[in-house]
Amino acid sequence: MAVQSGKDLLIKMDMTGDGLFETVAGLRATRISFNAEAVDVTSLESAGGWRELLAGAGVKSASISGSGVFRDANTDERARQIFFDGEVPEFQVIIPDFGVVEGLFQITSIEYAGSHNGEATYELSLASAGALTFTAL
């Protein structure tokens, strides 16, 4: 994979529940993390005393985070409303030359900050709320 521009990693949100995805505006930095809990099944009979893990077990999860500046009233307002209403809408993460991850996410935190001589900024964190799909590009 060739070197890529960080601005091409996009977080998109289903704005209306009808599959219309829009880029969460103003994000300058984005990140997605995939996790899988390990289930340790090591016993006294484990070969050489090495840890053994149960394949296919454990909870899988993903988290998304982003930070940026306010630029688009529609996506900013929708993100706030999703948080306060406790909704779990569909999100997409476009990873250039890799694929698209899509599924339900809950906004777990929104942080706002600003200084008197600078722009207002925000940070957004999301946690997966169901099975995710991956579509290769």
VMD Tcl script that builds the backbone (N, CA, C; Angstrom):
set m [mol new atoms 411]
animate dup $m
set s [atomselect $m all]
$s set {name element resname resid chain x y z} {
  {N N MET 1 A 0.853 -1.165 0.000}
  {CA C MET 1 A 0.000 0.000 0.000}
  {C C MET 1 A 0.900 1.229 0.000}
  {N N ALA 2 A 0.594 2.156 -0.855}
  {CA C ALA 2 A 1.377 3.386 -0.970}
  {C C ALA 2 A 1.020 4.357 0.157}
  {N N VAL 3 A 1.881 5.331 0.369}
  {CA C VAL 3 A 1.613 6.373 1.358}
  {C C VAL 3 A 0.338 7.107 0.960}
  {N N GLN 4 A -0.497 7.399 1.961}
  {CA C GLN 4 A -1.782 8.018 1.678}
  {C C GLN 4 A -1.980 9.256 2.525}
  {N N SER 5 A -2.846 10.094 2.072}
  {CA C SER 5 A -3.204 11.301 2.805}
  {C C SER 5 A -4.170 10.953 3.922}
  {N N GLY 6 A -3.901 11.453 5.135}
  {CA C GLY 6 A -4.763 11.207 6.278}
  {C C GLY 6 A -6.159 11.761 6.094}
  {N N LYS 7 A -6.298 12.791 5.280}
  {CA C LYS 7 A -7.619 13.392 5.089}
  {C C LYS 7 A -8.560 12.491 4.305}
  {N N ASP 8 A -8.028 11.397 3.735}
  {CA C ASP 8 A -8.875 10.487 2.978}
  {C C ASP 8 A -9.586 9.464 3.857}
  {N N LEU 9 A -9.213 9.371 5.142}
  {CA C LEU 9 A -9.916 8.505 6.079}
  {C C LEU 9 A -11.150 9.269 6.547}
  {N N LEU 10 A -12.329 8.810 6.124}
  {CA C LEU 10 A -13.549 9.558 6.362}
  {C C LEU 10 A -14.501 8.824 7.291}
  {N N ILE 11 A -15.159 9.572 8.164}
  {CA C ILE 11 A -16.244 9.052 8.978}
  {C C ILE 11 A -17.526 9.649 8.426}
  {N N LYS 12 A -18.455 8.759 8.062}
  {CA C LYS 12 A -19.732 9.211 7.514}
  {C C LYS 12 A -20.856 8.719 8.411}
  {N N MET 13 A -21.901 9.528 8.512}
  {CA C MET 13 A -23.029 9.243 9.385}
  {C C MET 13 A -24.315 9.215 8.571}
  {N N ASP 14 A -25.186 8.245 8.893}
  {CA C ASP 14 A -26.513 8.199 8.260}
  {C C ASP 14 A -27.331 9.321 8.875}
  {N N MET 15 A -27.610 10.325 8.098}
  {CA C MET 15 A -28.243 11.537 8.619}
  {C C MET 15 A -29.728 11.378 8.907}
  {N N THR 16 A -30.423 10.526 8.133}
  {CA C THR 16 A -31.877 10.487 8.244}
  {C C THR 16 A -32.440 9.093 8.487}
  {N N GLY 17 A -31.585 8.081 8.554}
  {CA C GLY 17 A -32.070 6.720 8.738}
  {C C GLY 17 A -32.454 6.027 7.453}
  {N N ASP 18 A -32.232 6.683 6.311}
  {CA C ASP 18 A -32.593 6.073 5.029}
  {C C ASP 18 A -31.369 5.686 4.191}
  {N N GLY 19 A -30.207 5.581 4.851}
  {CA C GLY 19 A -29.005 5.170 4.140}
  {C C GLY 19 A -28.268 6.289 3.445}
  {N N LEU 20 A -28.653 7.535 3.701}
  {CA C LEU 20 A -27.966 8.685 3.121}
  {C C LEU 20 A -26.812 9.068 4.054}
  {N N PHE 21 A -25.598 8.728 3.665}
  {CA C PHE 21 A -24.426 8.984 4.497}
  {C C PHE 21 A -23.774 10.301 4.112}
  {N N GLU 22 A -23.423 11.097 5.117}
  {CA C GLU 22 A -22.700 12.349 4.901}
  {C C GLU 22 A -21.443 12.341 5.759}
  {N N THR 23 A -20.382 12.898 5.208}
  {CA C THR 23 A -19.132 13.011 5.948}
  {C C THR 23 A -19.344 13.911 7.151}
  {N N VAL 24 A -18.863 13.458 8.318}
  {CA C VAL 24 A -18.937 14.285 9.514}
  {C C VAL 24 A -17.991 15.448 9.293}
  {N N ALA 25 A -18.562 16.611 9.083}
  {CA C ALA 25 A -17.806 17.777 8.631}
  {C C ALA 25 A -16.869 18.308 9.700}
  {N N GLY 26 A -15.767 18.861 9.259}
  {CA C GLY 26 A -14.832 19.543 10.134}
  {C C GLY 26 A -13.833 18.643 10.815}
  {N N LEU 27 A -13.937 17.308 10.653}
  {CA C LEU 27 A -12.960 16.433 11.298}
  {C C LEU 27 A -11.593 16.608 10.646}
  {N N ARG 28 A -10.592 16.778 11.483}
  {CA C ARG 28 A -9.223 16.923 10.992}
  {C C ARG 28 A -8.415 15.662 11.238}
  {N N ALA 29 A -8.774 14.923 12.272}
  {CA C ALA 29 A -8.061 13.695 12.605}
  {C C ALA 29 A -9.092 12.621 12.904}
  {N N THR 30 A -8.914 11.427 12.346}
  {CA C THR 30 A -9.836 10.328 12.571}
  {C C THR 30 A -9.066 9.058 12.864}
  {N N ARG 31 A -9.742 8.145 13.573}
  {CA C ARG 31 A -9.083 6.904 13.957}
  {C C ARG 31 A -10.150 5.827 14.152}
  {N N ILE 32 A -9.855 4.597 13.718}
  {CA C ILE 32 A -10.722 3.456 13.978}
  {C C ILE 32 A -9.863 2.352 14.575}
  {N N SER 33 A -10.426 1.676 15.552}
  {CA C SER 33 A -9.703 0.614 16.253}
  {C C SER 33 A -10.603 -0.612 16.336}
  {N N PHE 34 A -10.048 -1.785 16.006}
  {CA C PHE 34 A -10.771 -3.049 16.114}
  {C C PHE 34 A -10.193 -3.838 17.272}
  {N N ASN 35 A -11.059 -4.463 18.052}
  {CA C ASN 35 A -10.614 -5.205 19.232}
  {C C ASN 35 A -11.333 -6.547 19.307}
  {N N ALA 36 A -10.649 -7.536 19.874}
  {CA C ALA 36 A -11.249 -8.847 20.125}
  {C C ALA 36 A -10.704 -9.350 21.458}
  {N N GLU 37 A -11.609 -9.643 22.370}
  {CA C GLU 37 A -11.189 -10.167 23.666}
  {C C GLU 37 A -10.726 -11.602 23.487}
  {N N ALA 38 A -9.664 -11.957 24.171}
  {CA C ALA 38 A -9.154 -13.320 24.137}
  {C C ALA 38 A -9.796 -14.124 25.267}
  {N N VAL 39 A -10.104 -15.391 24.994}
  {CA C VAL 39 A -10.622 -16.297 26.013}
  {C C VAL 39 A -9.526 -17.309 26.309}
  {N N ASP 40 A -8.950 -17.199 27.491}
  {CA C ASP 40 A -7.828 -18.037 27.912}
  {C C ASP 40 A -8.351 -19.386 28.384}
  {N N VAL 41 A -7.910 -20.476 27.743}
  {CA C VAL 41 A -8.315 -21.833 28.123}
  {C C VAL 41 A -7.102 -22.660 28.554}
  {N N THR 42 A -6.070 -21.979 29.020}
  {CA C THR 42 A -4.856 -22.653 29.467}
  {C C THR 42 A -5.172 -23.529 30.675}
  {N N SER 43 A -4.570 -24.712 30.692}
  {CA C SER 43 A -4.742 -25.620 31.830}
  {C C SER 43 A -3.389 -26.256 32.161}
  {N N LEU 44 A -3.380 -27.092 33.171}
  {CA C LEU 44 A -2.147 -27.791 33.537}
  {C C LEU 44 A -1.665 -28.700 32.416}
  {N N GLU 45 A -2.564 -29.060 31.509}
  {CA C GLU 45 A -2.209 -29.954 30.404}
  {C C GLU 45 A -1.759 -29.193 29.161}
  {N N SER 46 A -1.694 -27.872 29.209}
  {CA C SER 46 A -1.274 -27.077 28.056}
  {C C SER 46 A 0.182 -27.376 27.730}
  {N N ALA 47 A 0.449 -27.608 26.461}
  {CA C ALA 47 A 1.780 -28.016 26.006}
  {C C ALA 47 A 2.845 -27.018 26.433}
  {N N GLY 48 A 3.833 -27.508 27.176}
  {CA C GLY 48 A 4.967 -26.686 27.582}
  {C C GLY 48 A 4.601 -25.524 28.490}
  {N N GLY 49 A 3.389 -25.504 29.022}
  {CA C GLY 49 A 2.967 -24.406 29.885}
  {C C GLY 49 A 2.613 -23.134 29.124}
  {N N TRP 50 A 2.484 -23.272 27.795}
  {CA C TRP 50 A 2.132 -22.099 26.986}
  {C C TRP 50 A 0.645 -21.793 27.091}
  {N N ARG 51 A 0.335 -20.527 27.039}
  {CA C ARG 51 A -1.060 -20.095 27.075}
  {C C ARG 51 A -1.785 -20.605 25.840}
  {N N GLU 52 A -3.041 -20.995 26.026}
  {CA C GLU 52 A -3.892 -21.414 24.921}
  {C C GLU 52 A -5.109 -20.502 24.888}
  {N N LEU 53 A -5.499 -20.110 23.675}
  {CA C LEU 53 A -6.666 -19.255 23.496}
  {C C LEU 53 A -7.718 -20.003 22.698}
  {N N LEU 54 A -8.980 -19.763 23.023}
  {CA C LEU 54 A -10.090 -20.403 22.340}
  {C C LEU 54 A -10.403 -19.614 21.073}
  {N N ALA 55 A -10.200 -20.263 19.934}
  {CA C ALA 55 A -10.425 -19.599 18.642}
  {C C ALA 55 A -11.896 -19.257 18.458}
  {N N GLY 56 A -12.149 -18.075 17.915}
  {CA C GLY 56 A -13.501 -17.658 17.590}
  {C C GLY 56 A -14.347 -17.232 18.775}
  {N N ALA 57 A -13.787 -17.201 19.959}
  {CA C ALA 57 A -14.551 -16.812 21.145}
  {C C ALA 57 A -14.227 -15.366 21.519}
  {N N GLY 58 A -14.955 -14.849 22.457}
  {CA C GLY 58 A -14.690 -13.492 22.930}
  {C C GLY 58 A -15.542 -12.470 22.216}
  {N N VAL 59 A -15.566 -11.286 22.769}
  {CA C VAL 59 A -16.370 -10.191 22.232}
  {C C VAL 59 A -15.530 -9.345 21.289}
  {N N LYS 60 A -16.086 -9.067 20.112}
  {CA C LYS 60 A -15.425 -8.186 19.154}
  {C C LYS 60 A -16.035 -6.800 19.292}
  {N N SER 61 A -15.216 -5.787 19.106}
  {CA C SER 61 A -15.727 -4.417 19.167}
  {C C SER 61 A -14.865 -3.523 18.287}
  {N N ALA 62 A -15.412 -2.363 18.016}
  {CA C ALA 62 A -14.674 -1.348 17.267}
  {C C ALA 62 A -14.955 -0.004 17.917}
  {N N SER 63 A -13.991 0.875 17.825}
  {CA C SER 63 A -14.205 2.235 18.313}
  {C C SER 63 A -13.701 3.203 17.255}
  {N N ILE 64 A -14.366 4.328 17.185}
  {CA C ILE 64 A -14.011 5.381 16.241}
  {C C ILE 64 A -13.829 6.653 17.035}
  {N N SER 65 A -12.843 7.442 16.660}
  {CA C SER 65 A -12.698 8.757 17.279}
  {C C SER 65 A -12.271 9.749 16.212}
  {N N GLY 66 A -12.581 10.992 16.484}
  {CA C GLY 66 A -12.209 12.051 15.559}
  {C C GLY 66 A -12.170 13.374 16.292}
  {N N SER 67 A -11.429 14.294 15.742}
  {CA C SER 67 A -11.380 15.644 16.317}
  {C C SER 67 A -11.312 16.638 15.171}
  {N N GLY 68 A -11.822 17.823 15.441}
  {CA C GLY 68 A -11.823 18.823 14.385}
  {C C GLY 68 A -12.457 20.127 14.812}
  {N N VAL 69 A -12.936 20.851 13.811}
  {CA C VAL 69 A -13.537 22.169 14.032}
  {C C VAL 69 A -14.963 22.159 13.482}
  {N N PHE 70 A -15.786 23.049 13.998}
  {CA C PHE 70 A -17.152 23.163 13.522}
  {C C PHE 70 A -17.154 23.836 12.158}
  {N N ARG 71 A -17.798 23.164 11.188}
  {CA C ARG 71 A -17.882 23.728 9.845}
  {C C ARG 71 A -19.261 23.557 9.239}
  {N N ASP 72 A -19.963 22.531 9.658}
  {CA C ASP 72 A -21.217 22.173 9.016}
  {C C ASP 72 A -22.290 22.021 10.096}
  {N N ALA 73 A -23.235 22.922 10.129}
  {CA C ALA 73 A -24.263 22.918 11.173}
  {C C ALA 73 A -25.095 21.635 11.159}
  {N N ASN 74 A -25.363 21.072 9.983}
  {CA C ASN 74 A -26.217 19.880 9.903}
  {C C ASN 74 A -25.598 18.676 10.592}
  {N N THR 75 A -24.348 18.330 10.264}
  {CA C THR 75 A -23.739 17.152 10.876}
  {C C THR 75 A -23.410 17.407 12.346}
  {N N ASP 76 A -23.012 18.621 12.699}
  {CA C ASP 76 A -22.747 18.931 14.108}
  {C C ASP 76 A -24.014 18.786 14.933}
  {N N GLU 77 A -25.111 19.334 14.433}
  {CA C GLU 77 A -26.388 19.254 15.144}
  {C C GLU 77 A -26.857 17.811 15.249}
  {N N ARG 78 A -26.719 17.047 14.168}
  {CA C ARG 78 A -27.148 15.643 14.171}
  {C C ARG 78 A -26.337 14.832 15.168}
  {N N ALA 79 A -25.017 15.036 15.237}
  {CA C ALA 79 A -24.180 14.318 16.198}
  {C C ALA 79 A -24.618 14.618 17.630}
  {N N ARG 80 A -24.865 15.881 17.925}
  {CA C ARG 80 A -25.344 16.249 19.268}
  {C C ARG 80 A -26.666 15.565 19.586}
  {N N GLN 81 A -27.585 15.573 18.630}
  {CA C GLN 81 A -28.904 14.985 18.861}
  {C C GLN 81 A -28.803 13.478 19.065}
  {N N ILE 82 A -27.955 12.817 18.282}
  {CA C ILE 82 A -27.740 11.375 18.437}
  {C C ILE 82 A -27.247 11.075 19.849}
  {N N PHE 83 A -26.302 11.876 20.334}
  {CA C PHE 83 A -25.762 11.669 21.679}
  {C C PHE 83 A -26.854 11.828 22.732}
  {N N PHE 84 A -27.566 12.944 22.704}
  {CA C PHE 84 A -28.558 13.221 23.746}
  {C C PHE 84 A -29.767 12.295 23.681}
  {N N ASP 85 A -30.095 11.796 22.484}
  {CA C ASP 85 A -31.218 10.869 22.348}
  {C C ASP 85 A -30.805 9.415 22.557}
  {N N GLY 86 A -29.506 9.151 22.642}
  {CA C GLY 86 A -29.026 7.784 22.835}
  {C C GLY 86 A -29.250 6.891 21.629}
  {N N GLU 87 A -29.294 7.473 20.448}
  {CA C GLU 87 A -29.507 6.704 19.216}
  {C C GLU 87 A -28.254 5.911 18.841}
  {N N VAL 88 A -28.450 4.888 18.023}
  {CA C VAL 88 A -27.330 4.115 17.479}
  {C C VAL 88 A -27.509 3.990 15.961}
  {N N PRO 89 A -27.232 5.082 15.232}
  {CA C PRO 89 A -27.403 5.059 13.770}
  {C C PRO 89 A -26.241 4.349 13.072}
  {N N GLU 90 A -26.426 4.158 11.788}
  {CA C GLU 90 A -25.379 3.577 10.942}
  {C C GLU 90 A -24.286 4.610 10.678}
  {N N PHE 91 A -23.059 4.151 10.729}
  {CA C PHE 91 A -21.902 4.949 10.356}
  {C C PHE 91 A -21.097 4.158 9.343}
  {N N GLN 92 A -20.324 4.867 8.553}
  {CA C GLN 92 A -19.356 4.262 7.635}
  {C C GLN 92 A -17.996 4.879 7.920}
  {N N VAL 93 A -16.971 4.049 7.816}
  {CA C VAL 93 A -15.605 4.555 7.852}
  {C C VAL 93 A -14.958 4.124 6.548}
  {N N ILE 94 A -14.535 5.107 5.770}
  {CA C ILE 94 A -13.887 4.835 4.490}
  {C C ILE 94 A -12.389 4.859 4.726}
  {N N ILE 95 A -11.742 3.711 4.511}
  {CA C ILE 95 A -10.298 3.583 4.672}
  {C C ILE 95 A -9.722 3.448 3.276}
  {N N PRO 96 A -8.995 4.474 2.799}
  {CA C PRO 96 A -8.522 4.485 1.411}
  {C C PRO 96 A -7.704 3.244 1.048}
  {N N ASP 97 A -7.946 2.732 -0.148}
  {CA C ASP 97 A -7.241 1.566 -0.687}
  {C C ASP 97 A -7.347 0.341 0.212}
  {N N PHE 98 A -8.338 0.308 1.116}
  {CA C PHE 98 A -8.521 -0.818 2.021}
  {C C PHE 98 A -9.968 -1.280 1.971}
  {N N GLY 99 A -10.892 -0.393 2.371}
  {CA C GLY 99 A -12.282 -0.778 2.330}
  {C C GLY 99 A -13.180 0.147 3.132}
  {N N VAL 100 A -14.425 -0.278 3.264}
  {CA C VAL 100 A -15.439 0.482 3.988}
  {C C VAL 100 A -15.968 -0.387 5.120}
  {N N VAL 101 A -15.935 0.149 6.332}
  {CA C VAL 101 A -16.504 -0.511 7.499}
  {C C VAL 101 A -17.833 0.182 7.780}
  {N N GLU 102 A -18.886 -0.609 7.955}
  {CA C GLU 102 A -20.204 -0.021 8.177}
  {C C GLU 102 A -20.934 -0.774 9.276}
  {N N GLY 103 A -21.677 -0.029 10.085}
  {CA C GLY 103 A -22.491 -0.647 11.114}
  {C C GLY 103 A -23.019 0.373 12.094}
  {N N LEU 104 A -23.702 -0.136 13.100}
  {CA C LEU 104 A -24.294 0.711 14.133}
  {C C LEU 104 A -23.227 1.131 15.150}
  {N N PHE 105 A -23.243 2.403 15.493}
  {CA C PHE 105 A -22.331 2.935 16.504}
  {C C PHE 105 A -23.102 3.870 17.423}
  {N N GLN 106 A -22.691 3.905 18.676}
  {CA C GLN 106 A -23.228 4.869 19.630}
  {C C GLN 106 A -22.173 5.923 19.895}
  {N N ILE 107 A -22.584 7.178 19.893}
  {CA C ILE 107 A -21.656 8.252 20.257}
  {C C ILE 107 A -21.501 8.209 21.774}
  {N N THR 108 A -20.307 7.884 22.237}
  {CA C THR 108 A -20.075 7.721 23.670}
  {C C THR 108 A -19.550 8.983 24.331}
  {N N SER 109 A -18.999 9.885 23.542}
  {CA C SER 109 A -18.579 11.169 24.118}
  {C C SER 109 A -18.433 12.224 23.035}
  {N N ILE 110 A -18.745 13.433 23.423}
  {CA C ILE 110 A -18.487 14.621 22.608}
  {C C ILE 110 A -17.846 15.624 23.545}
  {N N GLU 111 A -16.698 16.133 23.142}
  {CA C GLU 111 A -16.001 17.135 23.948}
  {C C GLU 111 A -15.835 18.398 23.123}
  {N N TYR 112 A -16.110 19.512 23.753}
  {CA C TYR 112 A -15.973 20.803 23.093}
  {C C TYR 112 A -14.881 21.596 23.789}
  {N N ALA 113 A -14.108 22.341 23.011}
  {CA C ALA 113 A -13.047 23.168 23.584}
  {C C ALA 113 A -12.824 24.382 22.693}
  {N N GLY 114 A -12.172 25.371 23.245}
  {CA C GLY 114 A -11.836 26.559 22.478}
  {C C GLY 114 A -11.090 27.556 23.343}
  {N N SER 115 A -10.298 28.350 22.705}
  {CA C SER 115 A -9.604 29.422 23.412}
  {C C SER 115 A -10.132 30.757 22.880}
  {N N HIS 116 A -9.904 31.804 23.639}
  {CA C HIS 116 A -10.486 33.093 23.258}
  {C C HIS 116 A -9.952 33.630 21.935}
  {N N ASN 117 A -8.781 33.170 21.501}
  {CA C ASN 117 A -8.221 33.668 20.244}
  {C C ASN 117 A -8.083 32.563 19.189}
  {N N GLY 118 A -8.903 31.524 19.300}
  {CA C GLY 118 A -8.826 30.427 18.337}
  {C C GLY 118 A -10.206 29.895 18.004}
  {N N GLU 119 A -10.239 28.882 17.160}
  {CA C GLU 119 A -11.498 28.295 16.742}
  {C C GLU 119 A -12.027 27.335 17.805}
  {N N ALA 120 A -13.330 27.106 17.782}
  {CA C ALA 120 A -13.939 26.098 18.637}
  {C C ALA 120 A -13.635 24.728 18.038}
  {N N THR 121 A -13.266 23.778 18.874}
  {CA C THR 121 A -12.932 22.435 18.416}
  {C C THR 121 A -13.809 21.415 19.143}
  {N N TYR 122 A -13.855 20.209 18.601}
  {CA C TYR 122 A -14.573 19.142 19.276}
  {C C TYR 122 A -13.874 17.816 19.035}
  {N N GLU 123 A -14.144 16.881 19.944}
  {CA C GLU 123 A -13.688 15.507 19.820}
  {C C GLU 123 A -14.895 14.604 19.961}
  {N N LEU 124 A -14.913 13.551 19.186}
  {CA C LEU 124 A -16.050 12.657 19.104}
  {C C LEU 124 A -15.544 11.231 19.280}
  {N N SER 125 A -16.213 10.429 20.109}
  {CA C SER 125 A -15.866 9.016 20.280}
  {C C SER 125 A -17.108 8.174 20.074}
  {N N LEU 126 A -16.946 7.054 19.370}
  {CA C LEU 126 A -18.055 6.154 19.083}
  {C C LEU 126 A -17.657 4.731 19.432}
  {N N ALA 127 A -18.643 3.928 19.825}
  {CA C ALA 127 A -18.429 2.517 20.123}
  {C C ALA 127 A -19.395 1.690 19.286}
  {N N SER 128 A -18.909 0.578 18.750}
  {CA C SER 128 A -19.763 -0.276 17.927}
  {C C SER 128 A -20.924 -0.794 18.768}
  {N N ALA 129 A -22.081 -0.936 18.121}
  {CA C ALA 129 A -23.295 -1.346 18.822}
  {C C ALA 129 A -23.963 -2.519 18.113}
  {N N GLY 130 A -23.175 -3.319 17.423}
  {CA C GLY 130 A -23.704 -4.471 16.688}
  {C C GLY 130 A -22.660 -4.976 15.717}
  {N N ALA 131 A -23.058 -5.919 14.904}
  {CA C ALA 131 A -22.144 -6.507 13.916}
  {C C ALA 131 A -21.764 -5.469 12.871}
  {N N LEU 132 A -20.518 -5.513 12.441}
  {CA C LEU 132 A -20.005 -4.599 11.420}
  {C C LEU 132 A -19.794 -5.380 10.130}
  {N N THR 133 A -19.910 -4.685 9.016}
  {CA C THR 133 A -19.592 -5.283 7.727}
  {C C THR 133 A -18.361 -4.598 7.153}
  {N N PHE 134 A -17.632 -5.334 6.354}
  {CA C PHE 134 A -16.458 -4.787 5.671}
  {C C PHE 134 A -16.599 -5.059 4.193}
  {N N THR 135 A -16.419 -4.009 3.393}
  {CA C THR 135 A -16.441 -4.129 1.951}
  {C C THR 135 A -15.108 -3.637 1.413}
  {N N ALA 136 A -14.348 -4.520 0.766}
  {CA C ALA 136 A -13.044 -4.147 0.218}
  {C C ALA 136 A -13.226 -3.170 -0.937}
  {N N LEU 137 A -12.284 -2.246 -1.066}
  {CA C LEU 137 A -12.306 -1.315 -2.201}
  {C C LEU 137 A -11.516 -1.882 -3.359}
}
mol reanalyze $m
mol bondsrecalc $m
mol representation Tube
mol addrep $m
